[in-house]
Amino acid sequence: MIWRFREINRGRAETLAGELGQPLKLGEFLAARAFKEADEVRTFIKAEMKGLPAPMTLSDMDKAAARLLEARRRDEKVAVCGDYDADGLTASALLTRGLRELGHQVVTRVPNRLTDGYGLKPEAALALAEEGVRLIVTVDNGVSDYEAVEAAAGAGLDVIITDHHHLPPSPPKALAIVNPHRDPVWRESPPAGVGVAFMLLAGVKRHYQEAGILGPNDGPALMDYLSLVAIGTIADLVPLIGPNRIMVRHGLNFLASSRNPGLTALKKISRVSGSKVSPRDVGFRLAPRLNAAGRLGSAEPALELLLAEAEAPANHLAAQLEKLNQERHHGQSRLCNEALDRLESEISPDSRTVVMAGENWPRGLLGLAASRVAENTRKPTVLLSIEDGIAVGSGRSAGNFNLYNALNSLRHLFLTFGGHSQAAGLSLEREKLDDFKAAFENEALQVDGFQAEPDLWVDMEAPLNELSLLARPLSALEPFGQGNPAPVVMVRRVNVLDARPTDSGGELHLKMVLSDGLTRQQVVGFNLAPRLCEVCREMDVALTLDLSEYRGQMSANWRLVDFRNPE
């Protein structure tokens, strides 16, 4: 990792610490994170629900609410059409549950990753029309589904699109498009698909109350739905700032005490318990189990779990997801090992990129495997599955390489393509694979200042004996995640009294005992055991705050992120 240090305005740090009645080091952290005033910090920490923009600040919300009201009055069947990942599944479950509570007939559809692919397809729209559906509401997809929207219109169906992906220059001709990228108040921190679905439900509920159909205390209890918002938002790696921070902060609290049978069963099978659920619990335990079904085929078991109304079927579905997640893990390991074994013979050590293809590699696992290969090689990686003459792939970036820009320059080679700077999906004809490999490598060679090592942003320096004083006030700034990363503190020239692999995790983790002569601190670095030979008696260490619960008691610990020889 390349250590980079955030700039700290010392005067502002002193002012913030003084006005908040906190240690100077906390003021330094706040200044490093660009906080300017104490009230701004207080607002950030409180994250009150009243800080959410009103639902009607989203364009077309009025059209969507009015059309749904019309559907309710006519008792029309409504279809909620989602996606197969955790964001799409939680969005589908949220809107399905909410509309049913509002008195709607609702059917819910999510595509099969392997047979349908992403998004709403014309065939699906026509099939819904045959079932008697008169209105389709998409969640977490739709802004690129021109043919499906056109097919739906031809069959007499209206379509409301709710999506959080960037809008194309000419969106589909839907009845309404609710998308945060259309509106300045939302554009700085656009919600995930499930967040947009939540705002739609809130807007529809308010519209029904204003129309006199619902009393002030009738309809869905919106706060209960924030558990689903928290899961989908964290899983989709949406920045936890602005409205997202507010919804996730409260959603995690509700998730810890949720009585939803599906969420209760999911937490139990994922070994998530206690009075607090962390973003790490969601990202590494709950979300992978929801994603597992869709990665291997049909996401229906995950959707059914989130819609379950009773304990027994919920437990059965959770056990099914656990089995699928184990299959996903084993399949991912096999794919990763095969790809890593082929590296030496297929990829030159001097190459800046990795592109490899295999016959019928499991399509749903390509992104996970590409991420693992990119981490191991520190090279942007694209893995592709060859199926009936077509190579379908997923890519992951490394270092400062913008994967989307590179692939966008080569889009003439692709049948389909989409993504962002760190991850992308694509497909192309098998005959063009060699051309793609050469062109992708050339794109990397053209990048000025190409950097394979990832950046590690250090917020501040602190002596070892002040870490325990900092942990509690820093923890008030959680939830940490994308856009609000956990604090990283550098301790300079600390003594390493002991360093050894841990007894668990296949000895992948590294345990250290640090000391400044008076204070001792034990830390663990995940997946750092292979670097044991680099440890010296005196090191600079980078530590991050790690919040955990044990026997009902919350504790704020420090985890080892990286270490280096003293400068």
SVG drawing of the C-alpha trace seen along z (x, -y; Angstrom):
<svg xmlns="http://www.w3.org/2000/svg" viewBox="-62 -28 76 55">
<polyline fill="none" stroke="black" stroke-width="0.4" points="0.0,0.0 1.1,-3.6 0.5,-5.6 -1.1,-9.0 -1.8,-11.5 -4.9,-13.7 -4.2,-17.5 -5.1,-18.8 -5.9,-22.4 -4.4,-22.8 -6.3,-25.9 -9.6,-24.3 -8.7,-21.1 -8.2,-23.1 -11.4,-25.0 -13.5,-21.8 -11.9,-20.0 -12.6,-23.0 -16.2,-23.6 -17.0,-19.9 -15.2,-19.3 -13.1,-16.5 -9.4,-15.7 -7.3,-17.6 -6.6,-14.4 -10.4,-14.1 -10.3,-17.6 -7.4,-16.6 -9.4,-13.7 -12.5,-15.9 -10.3,-18.5 -8.7,-15.7 -12.2,-14.6 -13.0,-18.2 -15.5,-19.1 -15.5,-22.9 -18.0,-23.6 -19.0,-22.0 -22.7,-22.1 -21.9,-20.2 -20.3,-17.4 -23.3,-17.3 -25.7,-17.0 -23.5,-14.2 -23.5,-12.3 -27.2,-12.6 -28.2,-11.6 -31.8,-12.4 -34.6,-11.2 -35.8,-14.7 -32.6,-15.3 -33.9,-13.2 -35.1,-15.2 -38.8,-14.9 -39.9,-12.1 -41.5,-14.6 -38.0,-16.2 -37.5,-13.3 -38.6,-14.0 -41.7,-12.1 -42.5,-11.0 -45.9,-12.7 -46.6,-10.8 -45.6,-7.5 -47.7,-8.0 -50.8,-9.1 -50.5,-6.1 -50.2,-3.7 -53.3,-5.3 -55.2,-4.8 -54.1,-1.1 -55.3,-0.7 -58.7,-2.2 -59.1,0.0 -57.7,3.1 -55.2,3.6 -52.4,6.1 -49.0,4.5 -45.6,6.2 -42.5,5.3 -39.5,6.2 -36.1,6.2 -32.6,7.6 -30.8,10.7 -28.2,9.0 -28.7,7.9 -29.7,4.4 -32.2,5.5 -33.6,8.2 -34.1,6.0 -35.6,3.3 -38.0,5.9 -39.0,7.2 -39.4,3.7 -41.7,2.4 -43.7,5.6 -44.4,5.6 -45.1,1.9 -47.5,2.0 -49.4,5.0 -49.8,3.1 -51.3,0.2 -53.9,2.6 -52.3,3.5 -52.3,6.8 -48.6,7.4 -46.5,10.0 -42.8,9.9 -40.2,11.0 -36.4,11.1 -34.4,12.3 -32.2,15.4 -28.6,14.2 -27.7,17.2 -30.7,17.5 -32.2,14.0 -29.3,11.7 -29.6,8.2 -32.7,6.0 -36.2,6.2 -36.5,8.1 -39.3,7.8 -40.3,11.4 -40.8,10.8 -43.0,7.8 -45.2,9.7 -45.5,12.6 -46.6,10.2 -49.2,8.8 -50.5,12.4 -50.8,12.7 -53.1,9.7 -50.6,7.2 -51.4,3.6 -48.5,1.7 -44.8,2.6 -42.6,0.9 -38.9,1.6 -36.5,1.4 -32.7,1.2 -33.0,1.4 -34.8,0.1 -33.0,-3.0 -31.4,-1.1 -34.3,1.3 -35.7,-0.4 -37.0,2.8 -38.8,4.0 -40.5,0.7 -41.6,0.5 -42.9,4.1 -44.8,3.3 -46.4,0.2 -47.4,2.3 -49.2,4.8 -51.1,2.0 -48.9,1.8 -47.6,-1.3 -44.0,-1.3 -42.7,-3.2 -38.9,-3.0 -37.1,-3.4 -33.4,-3.1 -30.1,-4.5 -27.8,-3.8 -26.7,-6.7 -29.2,-7.8 -28.5,-7.4 -28.8,-10.6 -32.3,-9.4 -34.0,-7.3 -36.8,-4.8 -40.2,-6.3 -41.7,-5.2 -44.7,-6.7 -42.3,-7.9 -38.6,-7.7 -37.7,-8.1 -33.9,-8.4 -31.8,-10.4 -29.3,-11.5 -32.1,-13.7 -32.3,-15.9 -29.6,-18.2 -30.7,-17.6 -30.0,-13.8 -27.2,-13.8 -24.3,-14.3 -25.2,-11.2 -27.6,-9.1 -29.2,-6.2 -28.9,-2.5 -31.8,-0.9 -33.4,0.0 -33.1,-3.6 -35.0,-4.8 -37.7,-2.1 -38.0,-3.3 -38.5,-6.9 -41.1,-5.7 -43.0,-3.9 -42.8,-7.0 -44.0,-9.2 -46.9,-6.9 -48.0,-6.6 -48.1,-10.4 -50.0,-10.8 -52.6,-8.2 -53.0,-10.1 -53.5,-13.4 -56.1,-11.7 -58.0,-10.6 -57.5,-6.9 -55.2,-6.4 -55.5,-7.9 -52.5,-9.6 -51.6,-6.4 -52.5,-3.9 -50.3,-2.1 -46.8,-0.7 -44.6,-1.7 -41.8,-3.1 -39.1,-2.8 -39.6,1.0 -38.4,1.0 -35.1,-0.6 -33.6,2.7 -33.9,3.7 -32.5,0.3 -29.4,0.8 -28.7,4.3 -29.1,3.3 -27.2,0.0 -24.2,1.5 -24.1,4.4 -24.1,2.1 -21.1,0.1 -23.0,-3.1 -21.3,-6.1 -22.6,-6.3 -23.0,-10.1 -26.0,-12.3 -29.3,-10.6 -27.6,-7.1 -25.9,-7.6 -29.2,-8.6 -31.1,-5.6 -28.3,-3.1 -27.7,-4.4 -31.3,-3.9 -31.7,-0.8 -28.8,1.0 -30.5,0.3 -33.8,1.7 -32.1,4.7 -30.6,5.6 -34.1,5.9 -36.1,6.8 -39.0,9.3 -39.2,9.9 -39.1,13.7 -36.8,13.7 -34.3,11.2 -34.4,13.1 -33.6,16.4 -30.9,14.8 -29.2,13.3 -29.3,16.6 -27.9,18.6 -25.2,15.9 -24.3,15.9 -25.2,12.3 -26.6,11.6 -26.5,9.1 -27.9,5.6 -25.9,4.1 -25.4,5.0 -22.4,3.5 -21.8,2.7 -19.1,5.5 -21.8,8.0 -23.9,6.9 -21.1,6.9 -19.4,10.1 -22.2,12.2 -25.8,11.2 -25.3,9.9 -23.1,12.8 -25.9,15.3 -28.5,13.2 -26.2,12.9 -25.3,16.6 -28.6,17.7 -28.4,15.3 -24.8,16.0 -25.5,19.7 -28.8,19.3 -32.2,18.3 -32.4,15.7 -36.0,16.8 -35.0,18.4 -33.5,15.2 -36.5,13.2 -38.9,15.7 -36.8,15.4 -37.2,11.6 -40.9,12.0 -41.5,14.8 -44.2,14.3 -43.6,17.2 -40.7,18.7 -40.7,22.2 -40.5,21.4 -38.0,18.6 -35.7,21.0 -36.0,23.5 -35.1,20.8 -32.2,19.5 -30.8,23.0 -31.1,23.3 -29.2,20.0 -26.5,21.2 -26.0,24.3 -25.9,22.2 -23.4,19.9 -21.2,22.8 -21.4,24.0 -20.6,20.4 -17.6,20.4 -16.3,23.7 -16.9,22.8 -15.2,19.4 -12.2,21.1 -11.9,23.6 -12.2,20.8 -9.7,18.6 -7.2,21.4 -7.6,22.3 -7.0,18.7 -4.1,18.2 -2.5,21.5 -2.7,20.3 -1.1,16.9 2.5,18.0 2.1,19.7 -0.3,17.1 0.5,13.7 3.9,12.1 5.4,10.7 5.9,7.4 2.2,7.2 0.1,4.5 -3.1,6.4 -4.6,9.9 -7.2,11.2 -8.1,14.9 -11.0,17.0 -12.3,20.5 -14.9,22.8 -18.1,22.4 -16.6,20.9 -19.5,20.1 -20.7,16.7 -22.0,15.6 -18.6,16.1 -16.4,14.3 -16.5,10.9 -15.6,12.5 -12.7,14.4 -11.5,11.4 -11.4,9.4 -9.3,12.1 -6.9,12.3 -6.6,8.5 -5.7,8.5 -3.1,11.2 -1.5,9.8 -2.1,6.1 -3.1,5.9 -6.5,4.9 -8.2,8.2 -10.9,9.5 -12.1,13.1 -14.4,14.4 -16.5,17.5 -16.8,18.8 -20.3,20.0 -21.5,20.9 -18.9,18.7 -19.5,15.7 -17.1,14.6 -19.0,13.2 -16.8,11.5 -16.4,9.4 -13.5,7.1 -12.0,5.6 -9.5,2.8 -6.3,2.4 -4.4,-0.7 -5.3,-3.9 -6.5,-2.3 -9.9,-3.5 -11.4,-0.3 -14.5,-1.9 -12.6,-4.5 -10.3,-1.8 -13.1,0.5 -15.2,-2.4 -12.4,-3.2 -12.7,0.4 -16.5,0.7 -16.4,1.2 -15.1,4.7 -18.1,5.6 -21.6,6.9 -22.5,5.5 -20.6,3.4 -21.3,1.5 -19.7,0.7 -17.7,-1.9 -14.1,-2.8 -13.5,0.3 -15.8,3.0 -17.4,3.8 -19.2,6.4 -18.8,7.1 -19.4,9.6 -17.8,10.1 -17.4,12.7 -14.8,15.3 -12.9,14.4 -12.2,11.0 -10.6,12.2 -7.0,11.8 -7.7,8.3 -9.3,7.4 -6.3,8.7 -3.8,6.7 -6.0,3.5 -6.7,3.7 -3.0,4.1 -2.3,1.1 -4.8,-1.0 -2.9,-0.3 0.4,-1.2 -1.0,-4.5 -1.8,-5.6 0.5,-8.2 1.7,-7.4 0.2,-3.9 0.1,-2.7 -0.6,0.9 -0.4,0.5 -3.6,-0.7 -3.7,-3.9 -4.0,-3.9 -5.3,-7.2 -4.1,-7.9 -6.2,-10.4 -3.7,-11.4 -0.8,-10.3 -1.3,-9.4 0.8,-7.9 -0.1,-4.4 -1.2,-5.5 -3.9,-7.8 -5.7,-5.2 -8.0,-4.0 -9.1,-7.6 -9.9,-8.1 -11.8,-5.0 -15.1,-6.0 -15.5,-9.5 -14.5,-8.2 -17.1,-5.4 -19.8,-8.1 -19.1,-8.7 -20.2,-5.3 -21.5,-3.6 -18.3,-3.4 -18.2,-2.2 -17.9,-3.7 -17.7,-7.4 -17.1,-7.4 -14.3,-4.9 -13.3,-3.8 -10.6,-6.0 -7.0,-5.1 -4.4,-6.2 -0.6,-5.9 1.5,-5.1 5.1,-5.9 8.1,-3.9 6.2,-1.5 8.0,1.5 6.8,5.0 7.0,7.3 5.5,10.3 4.2,11.2 2.7,14.5 0.0,16.0 -3.3,16.6 -4.6,20.0 -7.7,19.5 -8.5,18.6 -5.9,21.0 -3.2,18.9 -3.8,16.1 -4.1,13.4 -1.3,11.8 -1.3,11.0 1.0,8.4 1.7,7.0 2.7,3.4 4.3,1.3 5.6,-2.2 7.4,-1.2 4.3,-1.8 1.3,-0.8 0.6,2.5 -1.8,3.0 -2.7,6.3 -3.8,6.0 -4.7,8.4 -4.1,7.8 -6.5,9.7 -4.7,11.7 -1.3,10.3 0.3,13.5 2.2,14.0 4.1,10.8 5.4,12.1 9.0,12.1 8.8,8.3 8.2,7.6 11.0,5.8 11.5,4.9 10.4,1.3 7.7,0.4 5.4,-2.3 1.9,-0.8 -1.5,-1.9 -4.4,-0.9 -8.2,-1.2 -11.0,-1.3 -12.9,2.0 -16.2,2.1 -17.4,5.4 -19.8,6.8 -19.1,9.6 -21.7,10.9 -23.8,7.8 -20.9,5.3 -19.7,3.1 -16.0,2.6 -13.9,0.4 -10.7,2.1 -7.9,1.3 -7.1,3.6 -3.8,3.7 -4.2,2.4 -0.5,2.2 3.0,1.7 6.3,0.5 9.9,-0.2 10.2,-3.5 11.0,-6.6"/>
</svg>
